[in-house]
């Protein structure tokens, strides 16, 4: 898969530009910005994206969409974790649904958006990773690779290696071996069976529970002898 990289000094959002240029882009193409002025994550949450971080979107145009659209987020999450482990960074994992964590601090995130028109599908996978960028004081639960390692890791090198790993894993999706991605993702998830987590329900009620089972789009947790299914977005790490 041959990629073209569309590189910019500043963009509102790499995902937003990818959506605008969807008809022009080919599978494997990358939109990369040194700075995002309106970066956003899941549920349109703002994502601070200054110079020094890695902000890019990679585009795929599958003939058909898999039953589990989250497979693309899982694929990118696993790719990021795999690459960081090759840099000998231990303790990195996936906080489902779309966050990359180091210990209990957020290091990055994935935003997957899917567009379909006249039976043609465009999947845009956005990756945001704190590398050498500064972090404002209010983001106390965030960290960067510079804080973790004390070293200045090349953003260009990370872009090349992460995008290459994403495309390698994408072959499992196109060849019908999505279970490989799912199994790799299960190993990378930090909320494994036996993990104690804080569950915050939509109404604001919260309680601590133990993860019993990790499903593809939800978690089974147990508290006070009761088991229930919860959405990953309701799970928080203490």
Secondary structure, 3 states (H helix, E strand, C coil): CCCCEEEEEEECCHHHHHHHCCCCCCCCCEEEEEEECCCECHHHCECCECCCCEEEEEEECCCCCCCCCCHHHHHHHHHHHHHHHHCCCCCEEEECCCEEEECCEEEEEEEEEEEEECCEEEEEEEEEECCCCCCCCCCCCECCHHHHHCCCCCHHHHHHHHHHHHHHHHHHHHCCCHHHHHHHHHHHECCCCCCEEEEECCCCCEEEEEEEEECCCCEEEEECCEEEEECHHHEECC
